[in-house]
Amino acid sequence: NAGVTQTPKFQVLKTGQSMTLQCAQDMNHNSMYWYRQDPGMGLRLIYYSASEGTTDKGEVPNGYNVSRLNKREFSLRLESAAPSQTSVYFCASSVARASYNEQFFGPGTRLTVL
Amino acid sequence: QQPVQSPQAVILREGEDAVINCSSSKALYSVHWYRQKHGEAPVFLMILLKGGEQKGHEKISASFNEKKQQSSLYLTASQLSYSGTYFCGTEGNSGNTPLVFGKGTRLSVIA
C-alpha cells in the first residue's frame, strides 16, 4: 500500500497562474481532506469530501476548488494563484473504525506563489 | 472553533516527562493527537474518546478534564525521537466530522 500520495512535491507559480494539486489513496477510504499549513497556524481545513460525489467547504475555502474524481482521487485547484496561497498543502483520508475515524496524511506539496 | 494548545514550545532532557494541553470552549467528542517532524507529514499517535477510552501509541497517554473541554497528552521518559511538533485535532458534538487542529506545541528533546 502506498497510502496517501500527492503530486507534485514542490511547485513554484507566478501570481495569476492556475494549477491542480493531485491526491490519491489506495486504502479504500470514504473520506478525504485538503489542509493548508502555514507557520504558527497549524493545519487548516480547506475542503473535504465525506464520500464519493460530495464535497464541503472547510475553514479556508476561498480561492480554491476541489473535485472528488472517484473514491481514490481528490484534487485541489487554484484558479488564479495569489502570494497568500504560498503554503504547504496536505491531503488526508480517513477510515471509520468502530467508534472513531483514523486519519492518514500524504507527504505534502510545498507551493510558492511569487 | 480552533482548540488552544499549551505550551507553545517545551525543551526536555532525555528521560524527562512532559504534558501538552489542548483546550476547547465546548465539550469534546474526541481528541486526536499527531506528531509532525520537520519537513514531514503529521503522523497519528493516539485518540482519546469521550468515554476516556484510548487507542494508539503504547508509551503515550492522554486524559480529559472533568468537563471534557481539555485534553492533556502525557509523554513519559522522553526519547530523542519524541522531538517534533504535536498537534491536537478535535471533534465536537459527535464523530464523523472533520478534525479542527490546534496550532501545535513544539517539543525538543536534548541529550
HADDOCK unambig.tbl for C-alpha pairs under 7 A between the chains (distance, minus, plus):
assign (segid A and resid 40 and name CA) (segid B and resid 103 and name CA) 6.04 0.50 0.50
assign (segid A and resid 41 and name CA) (segid B and resid 103 and name CA) 5.05 0.50 0.50
assign (segid A and resid 42 and name CA) (segid B and resid 101 and name CA) 6.41 0.50 0.50
assign (segid A and resid 42 and name CA) (segid B and resid 102 and name CA) 5.83 0.50 0.50
assign (segid A and resid 42 and name CA) (segid B and resid 103 and name CA) 3.90 0.50 0.50
assign (segid A and resid 42 and name CA) (segid B and resid 104 and name CA) 5.95 0.50 0.50
assign (segid A and resid 43 and name CA) (segid B and resid 101 and name CA) 5.79 0.50 0.50
assign (segid A and resid 44 and name CA) (segid B and resid 101 and name CA) 6.98 0.50 0.50
assign (segid A and resid 100 and name CA) (segid B and resid 95 and name CA) 6.42 0.50 0.50
assign (segid A and resid 101 and name CA) (segid B and resid 96 and name CA) 6.72 0.50 0.50
assign (segid A and resid 105 and name CA) (segid B and resid 41 and name CA) 6.18 0.50 0.50
assign (segid A and resid 105 and name CA) (segid B and resid 42 and name CA) 6.44 0.50 0.50
assign (segid A and resid 106 and name CA) (segid B and resid 41 and name CA) 6.42 0.50 0.50
assign (segid A and resid 107 and name CA) (segid B and resid 40 and name CA) 6.32 0.50 0.50
assign (segid A and resid 107 and name CA) (segid B and resid 41 and name CA) 5.10 0.50 0.50
assign (segid A and resid 108 and name CA) (segid B and resid 41 and name CA) 6.52 0.50 0.50
